[in-house]
Amino acid sequence: MRSGNLRKGICGIGGASVDLYFFTIELVMNTIVVDCYAGFLDHNYPGNHIWVGLLGEYDFLTKMPVNFDAPALRFTIG
C-alpha cells in the first residue's frame, strides 16, 4: 500500500498533521461509480493493521452531492 504518492504533513479538521498515501481509485456505492484521488492513512490500531481511506473536498466532494446530518448520525451521497 505504500506504493502510493506519499504526501507529508497534511492538515485536517482537527488541526493535526498526518502523512497520507494517495491513489487514483474507483469508488463504488451501490449504482454510483466515481473515479477519485483519495488519500489513505497508514495507522496501527490495536490488534489490526488498517488502512483508513480519506475522501475530502478535493475530487470526491466536488463530483458528488453529499449531505451530512450530524444529529441523526447519517449522511447521504448522490
WOWONOR-V490997 format. One record per helix or strand of 3 or more residues. SS is the DSSP state (H for helix, E for strand). FROM is the first residue (numbers start at 1). TO is the last residue. If there is no record, write none. Layout:
SS&FROM&TO + SS&FROM&TO
This chain:
E&5&11 + E&17&29 + E&32&45 + E&48&54 + H&57&63 + E&66&69 + E&74&77
